[in-house]
């Protein structure tokens, strides 16, 4: 049987006419889901703090193009395309991070030709999630593009080839991903309404809630809007303890404030804190609550922040990998290149522990071959003044040359000293060696001959001096 290379099954993604129906809660689908996640990120201090705790470290990262090849000319094109964008790369990253609360964020890639004739990025233009009406899928389940509502009644199709789509928590190739706030929705819902009840309870509980007692014979027909009972109900609802507070009651009516006992009320603040903690827990950010209740250790905080730093780096990886896989190849193709080996990289989010690094270097530093790039990295994490790898390399070469010269000079001096020491040692060894009889007689004859020659010279000098003196 011939092999069938065509795709037979499907991902099983629930969609109706291009509208995603994946979430089992109707209020969290499509535009309704957008409204609720928008409410969460803008109205909740806890959710706002959570998103800010992710956003700021990602924005603080250093982003740069990279290549597997040295002196790659394509890097110049890529860097030029980034610099040519109508707003900075940092601004784009800040905008793109909205794919976290909404699950996805598409951008349309707009190109333009540069002054040198190269095709460059003009901008990555955002396409708001609340304006996307439906998606278009291929028969194999791939994404072909989406329709966007650009005016009240007008839609335009944007092909996926012209789009860069950031997604988080992708399941079944869902183009809308899944919001990181999805698992926090239930906790947010209860915390929101309990907080509202708490506020109403505080307002009513300070002075008690109003109770009106009607006299005998009053009209208590609740269906009659002009009855005494209807008027009393309206009075009770409208009572507010403000600068215009006051009430005029008909004859025979009585008003009192009833305050329920404190023992009968639940601790709403404790319940709200529990739900807020779970909201943070859903994004591994529960460490933000440590210390607020006077509990929590430094070690526990370190462990939890390490997990959170991993999630931040994973978020930055989504941006880097999406640009690397989809935006860069299209740009290079327009300029007549392939994109093999090109990428966008970022520095890690977590701040390295300088004490741990110091201990590590003390233990294994002698086994490492240090390079200029290593010193650049070490200077960065130690907050030392920045230096380029080229300057560091030049200094290293200069210091190595000075060390080589010093070693050569020391070697030469050592060799000379060793030679002199060996000569002295030879004389010492000769003097210390006991000669035999024949050698001793030979030495005595030489000494005798030398003595006779010395005495003869002295005799001639004395005779010569005597003659000169007598003359």
Buried (B, 14 or more C-beta within 10 A) or exposed (E): EEEEEEEEEEBEBBBEEBBBEBBEEEEBBBEEBBEBBBEBBEEBEBBEEBBEBBBEBBBEBEBBBBBEEEEBEBBEBBEBBBEBBEEEBEBBBBBBBBBBBBBBBBBBBEBEEBEEEBBBBBBBEBBEBEBBBBBBBEEEBEBEBBBBBEEEEEBEEBEBEEBBBBBBBBEEBBBBBBBBBBBBBBBBBBBBEBBEEBEEBEEBBEEEBBEBEBEEEBEEEEEEEEBBBBBBEEBBEEBEEEEEEEEEEEEEBEBEEEEEEEEEEEEBEEBBBBBBBBBBBBBBBBBBBBEEEEEBEEEEBEEBBEEBBBBBBEBBEBBBEBBBEBBBBBBBEBBEBEBEEBBBBBEEBEEEEEEEEEEEEEEEEEEEEEEBEEBBEBBEEEEEEEEEEEEBBEEBEEEEEEEEEEEEEEEEEEEEEEEEEEEEEEEEEEEEEEEEEEEEEEEEEEEEEEEEEEEEEEEEEEEEEEEEEEE
